[in-house]
Amino acid sequence: MSDVESDVVTDSEPGAALAPTATAVLMHVVRSIVDDPEAVRVDASEGRGKVRLEVRVGPGDLGRVIGRRGRTAQSIRTVVRLSLIHISEPTRPY
């Protein structure tokens, strides 16, 4: 399996509550773009006030998740961060 890492920065206490949401959003997005969605795994770990999400995909799907010049990976990070902001501050205008 191939690895792609993404850091999602949150406060340490709220991060514990938001990690399952971030994991679910990331899993949904990555599974929708790979050829083998069953091979996708997302592991969450916390440290120093951050939640680190590690994505593992099948051998042929790493390029799809990273994208050209990392654009897809950066877009996935943005979507996950925005979903966390939306969950933690639902009345915040965008």
All heavy atoms as an XYZ file, in Angstrom:
705
protein
N       0.835     -1.188      0.000
C       0.000      0.000      0.000
C       0.872      1.240      0.000
O       1.962      1.231      0.532
C      -0.883      0.016      1.236
C      -1.945     -1.016      1.273
S      -3.107     -0.604      2.557
C      -4.591     -0.997      1.703
N       0.363      2.303     -0.558
C       1.080      3.562     -0.618
C       0.532      4.507      0.435
O      -0.615      4.413      0.827
C       0.913      4.179     -1.999
O       1.352      3.273     -2.980
N       1.372      5.440      0.885
C       0.965      6.370      1.929
C       0.884      7.794      1.391
O       1.686      8.201      0.576
C       1.979      6.396      3.080
C       2.042      5.076      3.805
O       1.125      4.266      3.619
O       3.006      4.866      4.541
N      -0.091      8.525      1.879
C      -0.197      9.958      1.662
C      -0.533     10.544      3.012
O      -1.435     10.069      3.686
C      -1.322     10.313      0.653
C      -1.445     11.811      0.512
C      -1.058      9.678     -0.689
N       0.212     11.554      3.460
C      -0.049     12.136      4.766
C      -0.611     13.535      4.618
O      -0.262     14.265      3.709
C       1.227     12.188      5.596
C       1.713     10.812      5.972
C       2.907     10.852      6.876
O       3.284     11.951      7.310
O       3.449      9.781      7.142
N      -1.479     13.889      5.544
C      -2.077     15.216      5.572
C      -2.219     15.640      7.013
O      -2.711     14.885      7.836
C      -3.459     15.178      4.908
O      -4.097     16.410      5.043
N      -1.755     16.842      7.337
C      -1.916     17.362      8.681
C      -3.132     18.271      8.717
O      -3.304     19.114      7.855
C      -0.700     18.196      9.107
C       0.517     17.333      9.320
O       0.341     16.152      9.669
O       1.632     17.825      9.131
N      -3.969     18.060      9.706
C      -5.108     18.922      9.936
C      -4.872     19.587     11.279
O      -4.782     18.919     12.300
C      -6.429     18.116      9.956
C      -7.590     19.033     10.236
C      -6.608     17.387      8.646
N      -4.726     20.903     11.290
C      -4.385     21.618     12.507
C      -5.658     22.007     13.237
O      -6.543     22.643     12.675
C      -3.570     22.886     12.180
C      -3.238     23.636     13.444
C      -2.322     22.524     11.417
N      -5.745     21.587     14.504
C      -6.869     21.951     15.362
C      -6.338     22.184     16.759
O      -5.198     21.863     17.056
C      -7.932     20.825     15.423
O      -7.321     19.666     15.984
C      -8.499     20.506     14.056
N      -7.155     22.758     17.636
C      -6.771     22.858     19.039
C      -6.767     21.451     19.616
O      -7.504     20.586     19.170
C      -7.762     23.733     19.816
C      -7.719     25.170     19.347
O      -6.648     25.594     18.874
O      -8.750     25.850     19.456
N      -5.983     21.236     20.672
C      -5.814     19.875     21.177
C      -7.112     19.272     21.723
O      -7.414     18.136     21.462
C      -4.724     19.827     22.239
O      -5.025     20.700     23.294
N      -7.897     20.011     22.497
C      -9.124     19.430     23.047
C     -10.194     19.230     21.985
O     -10.739     18.155     21.874
C      -9.643     20.296     24.194
C      -8.751     20.208     25.422
C      -9.248     21.072     26.543
O     -10.432     21.472     26.507
O      -8.478     21.353     27.454
N     -10.526     20.255     21.163
C     -11.523     20.019     20.136
C     -11.074     19.004     19.093
O     -11.868     18.345     18.475
C     -11.719     21.386     19.491
C     -11.280     22.361     20.506
C     -10.191     21.662     21.274
N      -9.759     18.863     18.899
C      -9.250     17.927     17.910
C      -9.679     16.508     18.180
O      -9.929     15.734     17.263
N      -9.767     16.142     19.448
C     -10.182     14.781     19.802
C     -11.606     14.519     19.333
O     -11.924     13.429     18.873
C     -10.062     14.584     21.310
N     -12.471     15.508     19.454
C     -13.858     15.340     19.038
C     -14.007     15.412     17.522
O     -14.908     14.804     16.956
C     -14.734     16.401     19.693
N     -13.126     16.149     16.847
C     -13.252     16.352     15.414
C     -12.515     15.298     14.588
O     -12.762     15.170     13.399
C     -12.742     17.740     15.032
C     -13.529     18.901     15.617
C     -12.880     20.224     15.259
C     -14.965     18.880     15.137
N     -11.622     14.536     15.186
C     -10.857     13.539     14.440
C     -11.748     12.519     13.729
O     -11.492     12.204     12.562
C      -9.843     12.848     15.346
N     -12.809     11.995     14.366
C     -13.672     11.050     13.636
C     -14.365     11.692     12.430
O     -14.522     11.051     11.390
C     -14.696     10.605     14.679
C     -14.047     10.852     15.989
C     -13.179     12.064     15.780
N     -14.748     12.953     12.552
C     -15.372     13.654     11.433
C     -14.379     13.824     10.296
O     -14.696     13.567      9.139
C     -15.895     15.033     11.879
O     -16.837     14.839     12.917
C     -16.530     15.780     10.730
N     -13.173     14.265     10.622
C     -12.141     14.450      9.603
C     -11.817     13.126      8.921
O     -11.660     13.068      7.695
C     -10.882     15.048     10.229
N     -11.744     12.056      9.695
C     -11.457     10.738      9.144
C     -12.559     10.302      8.184
O     -12.276      9.797      7.094
C     -11.296      9.707     10.277
O     -10.246     10.138     11.136
C     -10.984      8.333      9.738
N     -13.807     10.517      8.561
C     -14.936     10.123      7.718
C     -14.968     10.928      6.421
O     -15.191     10.368      5.341
C     -16.252     10.292      8.478
N     -14.738     12.226      6.510
C     -14.727     13.074      5.314
C     -13.585     12.662      4.390
O     -13.768     12.502      3.177
C     -14.621     14.570      5.699
C     -14.342     15.429      4.486
C     -15.888     15.021      6.403
N     -12.402     12.485      4.956
C     -11.245     12.091      4.157
C     -11.471     10.737      3.498
O     -11.177     10.555      2.312
C      -9.998     12.067      5.038
C      -8.683     11.741      4.343
C      -8.390     12.732      3.227
C      -7.555     11.740      5.368
N     -12.007      9.789      4.238
C     -12.286      8.462      3.693
C     -13.259      8.552      2.518
O     -13.049      7.945      1.474
C     -12.863      7.560      4.787
C     -13.182      6.159      4.331
S     -11.743      5.134      4.136
C     -11.422      4.731      5.830
N     -14.308      9.343      2.681
C     -15.310      9.491      1.624
C     -14.693     10.098      0.356
O     -14.919      9.600     -0.755
C     -16.470     10.356      2.119
C     -17.486     10.619      1.075
N     -18.394      9.663      0.658
C     -17.745     11.722      0.330
C     -19.162     10.173     -0.294
N     -18.784     11.412     -0.498
N     -13.925     11.155      0.515
C     -13.335     11.833     -0.641
C     -12.338     10.926     -1.355
O     -12.375     10.787     -2.586
C     -12.654     13.157     -0.209
C     -11.850     13.755     -1.345
C     -13.701     14.155      0.278
N     -11.456     10.300     -0.608
C     -10.430      9.459     -1.230
C     -11.056      8.245     -1.894
O     -10.684      7.882     -3.021
C      -9.352      9.050     -0.205
C      -8.393      8.043     -0.796
C      -8.593     10.279      0.269
N     -12.025      7.614     -1.246
C     -12.676      6.455     -1.858
C     -13.380      6.803     -3.160
O     -13.512      5.959     -4.041
C     -13.680      5.831     -0.892
C     -13.041      4.963      0.139
C     -14.068      4.242      0.957
N     -13.419      3.239      1.795
C     -14.056      2.502      2.657
N     -15.358      2.635      2.825
N     -13.394      1.629      3.376
N     -13.838      8.046     -3.276
C     -14.559      8.430     -4.493
C     -13.628      8.661     -5.680
O     -14.096      8.670     -6.823
C     -15.401      9.676     -4.232
O     -14.578     10.799     -4.041
N     -12.322      8.826     -5.455
C     -11.423      9.100     -6.582
C     -10.490      7.945     -6.944
O      -9.835      8.004     -7.970
C     -10.580     10.371     -6.343
C      -9.674     10.226     -5.143
C     -11.452     11.589     -6.243
C      -8.711     11.395     -4.969
N     -10.433      6.899     -6.142
C      -9.518      5.793     -6.435
C     -10.237      4.670     -7.178
O     -11.464      4.589     -7.181
C      -8.868      5.234     -5.141
C      -8.018      6.287     -4.460
C      -9.909      4.685     -4.191
N      -9.451      3.794     -7.812
C     -10.017      2.642     -8.515
C     -10.411      1.522     -7.565
O     -11.330      0.767     -7.846
C      -9.006      2.093     -9.525
C      -8.895      2.976    -10.759
O      -9.865      3.689    -11.084
O      -7.822      2.950    -11.397
N      -9.683      1.393     -6.442
C      -9.941      0.318     -5.481
C     -10.317      0.913     -4.127
O      -9.482      1.036     -3.236
C      -8.693     -0.563     -5.349
C      -8.914     -1.765     -4.463
O     -10.078     -2.050     -4.114
O      -7.915     -2.424     -4.116
N     -11.599      1.294     -3.932
C     -12.000      1.939     -2.682
C     -11.872      1.035     -1.454
O     -11.731      1.527     -0.337
C     -13.454      2.337     -2.907
C     -13.900      1.678     -4.138
C     -12.697      1.219     -4.880
N     -11.875     -0.272     -1.644
C     -11.744     -1.191     -0.511
C     -10.345     -1.168      0.093
O     -10.155     -1.544      1.248
C     -12.119     -2.609     -0.938
C     -13.556     -2.748     -1.395
C     -14.548     -2.334     -0.316
O     -14.352     -2.687      0.847
O     -15.531     -1.644     -0.662
N      -9.349     -0.721     -0.669
C      -7.964     -0.695     -0.189
C      -7.640      0.577      0.592
O      -6.553      0.698      1.147
C      -7.001     -0.835     -1.359
N      -8.577      1.516      0.660
C      -8.326      2.795      1.341
C      -8.411      2.617      2.844
O      -9.364      2.026      3.358
C      -9.335      3.878      0.876
C      -9.159      5.157      1.661
C      -9.189      4.129     -0.606
N      -7.383      3.130      3.551
C      -7.366      3.137      5.022
C      -6.953      4.516      5.480
O      -6.052      5.122      4.903
C      -6.327      2.132      5.540
C      -6.891      0.821      5.902
C      -5.943     -0.084      6.665
N      -4.932      0.644      7.442
C      -3.716      0.197      7.673
N      -3.329     -0.954      7.197
N      -2.863      0.887      8.393
N      -7.611      5.013      6.507
C      -7.261      6.307      7.097
C      -7.003      6.079      8.577
O      -7.855      5.546      9.292
C      -8.382      7.355      6.904
C      -8.022      8.649      7.587
C      -8.652      7.586      5.426
N      -5.814      6.469      9.038
C      -5.453      6.362     10.447
C      -5.262      7.762     11.008
O      -4.607      8.595     10.387
C      -4.161      5.559     10.628
C      -4.300      4.135     10.104
O      -5.339      3.514     10.385
O      -3.383      3.664      9.419
N      -5.823      8.022     12.183
C      -5.690      9.331     12.831
C      -4.829      9.195     14.080
O      -4.953      8.226     14.826
C      -7.061      9.875     13.217
N      -3.944     10.174     14.278
C      -3.145     10.223     15.503
C      -3.026     11.682     15.923
O      -3.090     12.581     15.089
C      -1.767      9.601     15.284
O      -1.065     10.295     14.280
N      -2.887     11.908     17.214
C      -2.804     13.264     17.738
C      -1.449     13.510     18.371
O      -0.844     12.597     18.935
C      -3.882     13.496     18.786
C      -5.256     13.613     18.198
C      -6.241     14.068     19.239
O      -6.046     15.147     19.813
O      -7.202     13.319     19.464
N      -1.013     14.753     18.295
C       0.225     15.148     18.938
C       0.462     16.626     18.769
O       0.219     17.180     17.698
N       0.900     17.279     19.819
C       1.212     18.716     19.807
C       0.071     19.584     19.285
O       0.280     20.517     18.520
C       2.456     18.983     18.973
C       3.700     18.391     19.541
C       4.886     18.935     18.809
N       5.841     17.874     18.588
C       6.823     17.942     17.752
N       6.977     19.001     16.997
N       7.663     16.948     17.606
N      -1.137     19.274     19.664
C      -2.272     20.099     19.273
C      -2.715     19.907     17.839
O      -3.485     20.694     17.314
N      -2.232     18.866     17.164
C      -2.599     18.602     15.779
C      -3.161     17.199     15.663
O      -2.846     16.319     16.456
C      -1.380     18.696     14.864
C      -0.793     20.062     14.733
C       0.354     20.018     13.757
C       0.999     21.377     13.624
N       2.096     21.343     12.643
N      -3.971     17.017     14.660
C      -4.444     15.689     14.297
C      -3.776     15.346     12.973
O      -3.862     16.109     12.016
C      -5.980     15.647     14.137
C      -6.430     14.292     13.645
C      -6.658     16.000     15.445
N      -3.095     14.220     12.921
C      -2.447     13.776     11.685
C      -3.279     12.644     11.115
O      -3.564     11.660     11.800
C      -1.034     13.300     11.944
C      -0.439     12.622     10.717
C       0.998     12.434     10.855
N       1.556     13.685     10.333
C       2.824     13.871     10.087
N       3.691     12.950     10.363
N       3.236     15.016      9.602
N      -3.662     12.798      9.860
C      -4.419     11.772      9.164
C      -3.501     11.132      8.131
O      -2.948     11.825      7.282
C      -5.642     12.375      8.475
C      -6.628     13.078      9.399
C      -7.713     13.756      8.586
C      -7.235     12.098     10.378
N      -3.362      9.837      8.208
C      -2.518      9.109      7.277
C      -3.407      8.255      6.389
O      -4.214      7.468      6.874
C      -1.543      8.226      8.054
C      -0.527      7.544      7.191
C       0.462      6.764      8.019
O       0.946      7.289      9.036
O       0.726      5.611      7.640
N      -3.265      8.433      5.088
C      -4.087      7.733      4.112
C      -3.244      6.653      3.443
O      -2.134      6.920      3.005
C      -4.615      8.706      3.036
C      -5.429      7.969      1.993
C      -5.438      9.810      3.661
N      -3.793      5.463      3.365
C      -3.143      4.370      2.637
C      -4.088      3.942      1.519
O      -5.279      3.727      1.751
C      -2.856      3.192      3.561
C      -1.879      3.540      4.649
C      -1.591      2.326      5.527
N      -0.784      2.703      6.652
C       0.546      2.681      6.664
N       1.199      2.307      5.598
N       1.208      3.026      7.748
N      -3.531      3.856      0.312
C      -4.317      3.471     -0.857
C      -3.621      2.315     -1.558
O      -2.465      1.998     -1.275
C      -4.513      4.654     -1.835
C      -5.288      5.769     -1.172
C      -3.194      5.171     -2.369
N      -4.324      1.707     -2.503
C      -3.756      0.613     -3.277
C      -2.583      1.090     -4.125
O      -2.409      2.291     -4.365
N      -1.757      0.161     -4.611
C      -0.534      0.512     -5.317
C      -0.741      1.364     -6.566
O       0.075      2.224     -6.876
C       0.098     -0.827     -5.677
C      -0.863     -1.874     -5.321
C      -1.950     -1.275     -4.498
N      -1.825      1.203     -7.274
C      -2.040      1.972     -8.497
C      -2.761      3.286     -8.296
O      -2.964      4.042     -9.246
N      -3.161      3.592     -7.073
C      -3.999      4.762     -6.823
C      -3.263      5.957     -6.231
O      -3.857      7.020     -6.067
C      -5.157      4.401     -5.901
C      -6.172      3.499     -6.587
O      -6.365      3.661     -7.805
O      -6.756      2.654     -5.907
N      -1.995      5.812     -5.906
C      -1.268      6.908     -5.270
C      -1.240      8.158     -6.149
O      -1.457      9.272     -5.670
C       0.155      6.472     -4.924
C       0.994      7.474     -4.143
C       0.321      7.801     -2.815
C       2.386      6.925     -3.919
N      -1.022      7.973     -7.436
C      -0.995      9.111     -8.362
C      -2.322      9.839     -8.436
O      -2.374     11.057     -8.564
N      -3.412      9.108     -8.329
C      -4.740      9.731     -8.353
C      -4.959     10.613     -7.123
O      -5.574     11.662     -7.207
C      -5.837      8.679     -8.397
C      -5.953      7.961     -9.690
C      -7.115      6.967     -9.605
N      -7.225      6.204    -10.810
C      -7.972      6.577    -11.853
N      -8.646      7.689    -11.809
N      -8.025      5.827    -12.919
N      -4.477     10.151     -5.978
C      -4.686     10.893     -4.739
C      -3.773     12.116     -4.676
O      -4.189     13.185     -4.229
C      -4.467      9.980     -3.509
C      -4.550     10.764     -2.217
C      -5.498      8.863     -3.506
N      -2.555     11.993     -5.158
C      -1.627     13.124     -5.138
C      -1.977     14.119     -6.240
O      -2.014     15.315     -6.016
C      -0.175     12.651     -5.267
C       0.210     11.842     -4.042
C       0.765     13.842     -5.457
C       1.565     11.207     -4.115
N      -2.235     13.632     -7.444
C      -2.580     14.504     -8.561
C      -1.361     15.199     -9.133
O      -0.244     15.057     -8.642
N      -1.577     15.970    -10.173
C      -0.485     16.696    -10.803
C       0.011     17.798     -9.884
O      -0.768     18.638     -9.435
C      -0.930     17.303    -12.123
C      -1.186     16.275    -13.169
C      -1.495     16.912    -14.478
N      -1.744     15.860    -15.459
C      -2.258     16.074    -16.634
N      -2.596     17.290    -16.996
N      -2.452     15.075    -17.454
N       1.308     17.749     -9.628
C       1.968     18.726     -8.755
C       1.322     18.818     -7.378
O       1.367     19.851     -6.730
C       2.007     20.098     -9.408
C       2.799     20.125    -10.680
C       2.921     21.498    -11.203
N       3.627     21.465    -12.487
C       4.045     22.528    -13.100
N       3.842     23.720    -12.581
N       4.669     22.414    -14.243
N       0.656     17.762     -6.940
C       0.058     17.733     -5.611
C      -1.237     18.504     -5.479
O      -1.726     18.729     -4.366
N      -1.818     18.884     -6.596
C      -3.041     19.697     -6.542
C      -4.217     18.945     -5.937
O      -5.000     19.515     -5.167
C      -3.403     20.198     -7.932
C      -2.456     21.249     -8.426
C      -2.871     21.764     -9.774
N      -1.872     22.712    -10.256
C      -1.670     22.970    -11.525
N      -2.398     22.359    -12.445
N      -0.755     23.839    -11.882
N      -4.364     17.680     -6.273
C      -5.477     16.899     -5.714
C      -5.304     16.730     -4.210
O      -6.257     16.911     -3.445
C      -5.581     15.529     -6.404
O      -5.730     15.727     -7.813
C      -6.754     14.737     -5.872
N      -4.083     16.409     -3.781
C      -3.829     16.253     -2.343
C      -4.106     17.550     -1.597
O      -4.709     17.547     -0.515
C      -2.388     15.795     -2.108
N      -3.694     18.673     -2.161
C      -3.939     19.965     -1.516
C      -5.443     20.264     -1.461
O      -5.942     20.778     -0.455
C      -3.200     21.090     -2.255
C      -3.274     22.419     -1.550
C      -2.671     22.365     -0.150
O      -1.620     21.790      0.071
N      -3.346     22.968      0.801
N      -6.162     19.925     -2.501
C      -7.611     20.137     -2.510
C      -8.300     19.267     -1.459
O      -9.237     19.713     -0.803
C      -8.183     19.830     -3.892
O      -7.660     20.720     -4.837
N      -7.820     18.035     -1.311
C      -8.389     17.149     -0.289
C      -8.145     17.738      1.096
O      -9.040     17.750      1.949
C      -7.807     15.732     -0.410
C      -8.296     15.072     -1.700
C      -8.184     14.883      0.798
C      -7.590     13.773     -2.046
N      -6.942     18.249      1.350
C      -6.641     18.888      2.642
C      -7.594     20.054      2.896
O      -8.111     20.226      4.003
C      -5.203     19.400      2.667
C      -4.178     18.326      2.780
C      -2.780     18.933      2.897
N      -1.780     17.930      2.707
C      -1.034     17.795      1.616
N      -1.156     18.636      0.610
N      -0.146     16.824      1.531
N      -7.840     20.856      1.868
C      -8.720     22.009      2.001
C     -10.145     21.575      2.343
O     -10.779     22.146      3.233
C      -8.720     22.846      0.707
O      -7.387     23.282      0.442
C      -9.637     24.049      0.814
N     -10.648     20.562      1.669
C     -12.012     20.076      1.925
C     -12.131     19.552      3.357
O     -13.105     19.848      4.052
C     -12.400     18.984      0.900
C     -13.662     18.254      1.323
C     -12.573     19.594     -0.470
N     -11.129     18.806      3.818
C     -11.180     18.269      5.176
C     -11.146     19.398      6.196
O     -11.918     19.411      7.152
C     -10.039     17.251      5.421
C      -9.966     16.853      6.878
C     -10.238     16.028      4.543
N     -10.259     20.382      6.000
C     -10.190     21.517      6.930
C     -11.498     22.291      6.953
O     -11.980     22.676      8.023
C      -9.039     22.446      6.540
C      -7.697     21.910      6.913
C      -6.601     22.935      6.627
N      -5.309     22.349      6.890
C      -4.376     22.137      5.969
N      -4.583     22.488      4.721
N      -3.227     21.590      6.296
N     -12.078     22.541      5.793
C     -13.346     23.280      5.745
C     -14.472     22.500      6.404
O     -15.347     23.096      7.041
C     -13.707     23.625      4.301
C     -12.876     24.731      3.674
C     -13.245     24.905      2.202
C     -13.041     26.039      4.424
N     -14.470     21.190      6.267
C     -15.511     20.405      6.939
C     -15.375     20.508      8.449
O     -16.368     20.571      9.162
C     -15.458     18.943      6.502
O     -14.317     18.295      7.016
N     -14.135     20.567      8.954
C     -13.920     20.726     10.393
C     -14.357     22.099     10.868
O     -14.932     22.235     11.939
C     -12.459     20.475     10.743
C     -11.979     19.055     10.544
C     -10.501     18.944     10.855
C     -12.777     18.091     11.383
N     -14.087     23.122     10.080
C     -14.524     24.472     10.441
C     -16.046     24.524     10.465
O     -16.649     25.084     11.372
C     -13.956     25.516      9.457
C     -12.444     25.646      9.656
C     -14.638     26.870      9.641
C     -11.755     26.473      8.586
N     -16.670     23.907      9.483
C     -18.128     23.910      9.409
C     -18.742     23.180     10.603
O     -19.756     23.628     11.155
C     -18.592     23.282      8.102
C     -20.072     23.277      7.942
N     -20.784     24.423      7.699
C     -20.970     22.275      7.998
C     -22.070     24.124      7.628
N     -22.205     22.831      7.798
N     -18.143     22.079     11.021
C     -18.662     21.316     12.161
C     -18.458     22.089     13.470
O     -19.348     22.161     14.308
C     -17.964     19.942     12.258
C     -18.300     19.071     11.065
C     -18.301     19.227     13.564
C     -19.756     18.718     10.934
N     -17.274     22.705     13.636
C     -16.990     23.383     14.904
C     -17.631     24.759     15.005
O     -17.905     25.228     16.093
C     -15.473     23.499     15.117
O     -14.915     24.320     14.121
N     -17.893     25.413     13.860
C     -18.510     26.741     13.855
C     -19.604     26.778     12.793
O     -19.442     27.409     11.749
C     -17.459     27.805     13.534
C     -16.310     27.833     14.509
C     -15.233     28.812     14.078
O     -15.541     29.737     13.296
O     -14.096     28.636     14.507
N     -20.745     26.125     13.016
C     -21.758     25.997     11.979
C     -22.401     27.309     11.534
O     -22.970     27.381     10.454
C     -22.803     25.068     12.593
C     -22.566     25.107     14.047
C     -21.127     25.460     14.246
N     -22.312     28.372     12.334
C     -22.942     29.617     11.937
C     -21.972     30.576     11.268
O     -22.338     31.679     10.909
C     -23.560     30.331     13.157
O     -22.513     30.564     14.123
C     -24.653     29.489     13.780
N     -20.723     30.181     11.107
C     -19.709     31.048     10.515
C     -19.986     31.213      9.006
O     -20.103     30.231      8.278
C     -18.342     30.426     10.704
C     -17.235     31.223     10.099
C     -15.912     30.544     10.359
N     -14.878     31.245      9.628
C     -13.639     30.861      9.594
N     -13.253     29.800     10.248
N     -12.750     31.536      8.911
N     -20.085     32.441      8.509
C     -20.292     32.635      7.064
C     -18.985     32.410      6.315
O     -17.916     32.691      6.811
C     -20.719     34.107      6.973
C     -20.142     34.743      8.165
C     -20.087     33.684      9.241
N     -19.070     31.915      5.085
C     -17.890     31.652      4.289
C     -17.743     32.644      3.182
O     -18.523     33.033      2.494
C     -17.912     30.239      3.717
C     -17.913     29.220      4.819
C     -19.054     28.540      5.169
C     -16.756     28.972      5.517
C     -19.046     27.621      6.183
C     -16.739     28.038      6.532
C     -17.881     27.371      6.852
O     -17.851     26.454      7.854
